[in-house]
Amino acid sequence: DYLDTTGLTVTNAGGLHILTDAALTLGGAIDVSGGASDKSMTIILSSGLLTQGANALTANTDTGNIILQADSVALSTDDGDISANAVTLKPYTNSTTIGIGGGAGSFNLSDAEIGALNHTETETLTIGSGSGTGQITIDAIDFTTAVNTSDAGDQITIQGGAASITGTMSAVGMDVAIASSGAVSAPSDDDTAEVIADQLTVSSATLIGA
């Protein structure tokens, strides 16, 4: 499946919703920001790789949402900003593991992919699902280029199964919430495994450092 290089602009009130059971490459930019301000863009793959390419994905930055859901993704590392009030990136299958910033995981988001998100517009970024059970591994990552840090309350939420922090997670100027259905842990003898944020909220069976 393939959306060609001419791109797609959606102005109807319903926004854009794609559900497919095959790999999908977004060959052109998609814009749902015109018309009704609360339109959303939802792209769901029940199997296969979701590839963004160097193509911007845009929703209204005051109230619009973008949701990308697939068990593996290849997001842009160049010009493909993802701009919306709220952006959610999550696996399709609850048990799929998540890797962030070089951490191991089938649903893997590299430093470059995180860095290419549009930090000047996005207010909240959610990685994972509240019903997720797959292991989350967070290595060294800087989120300050991914989310707007100019307004109080801008937030990064990471949710899923047991979470392991193995490097410094920098979210200066924003709030961070880690919600785990298992334990959240970091090596007790490694001072490079830390979270830097205005506020950190952890919801899990075992707290960091335990």
JOLIN-V593692 format. One line per field, one symbol per residue. phi: phi as a letter, one per 30 degrees, with the letter a starting at -180 (. if undefined). psi: psi as a letter, one per 40 degrees, with the letter a starting at -180 (. if undefined). A space follows every 10 residues. Layout:
phi: ???
psi: ???
This chain:
phi: .acdddibcc cdddibbbbb cbebccdbdb bcddiedcdb bbbbcdaicc cdidbdcbbe dcbdbbbcba dbbbddcbcc eccadbcbba ddcedddbcb ijddlddccd eddddddddd bdcbbccjbd cdbdecbcce acddccbecd cdjebcbbbl decbccadcc bdibcbbccb dbccbbedcb ddcaccadbb cbbadbdeid
psi: ihhieeahhh eideahhhhi fiihhheiih hfeibhdeii hhhhheiihh hdaghihhih edeiihhhhi eiigiiebeg ihhidhhhhi idhdehihhh feiiidghhi dddddeigee dhdhhhhaid eieihhhhah iheeedihee hhehihhhia ahhhheihhh fheiihhhhh ebihiiheeh eegihhidhh hhhidhihe.
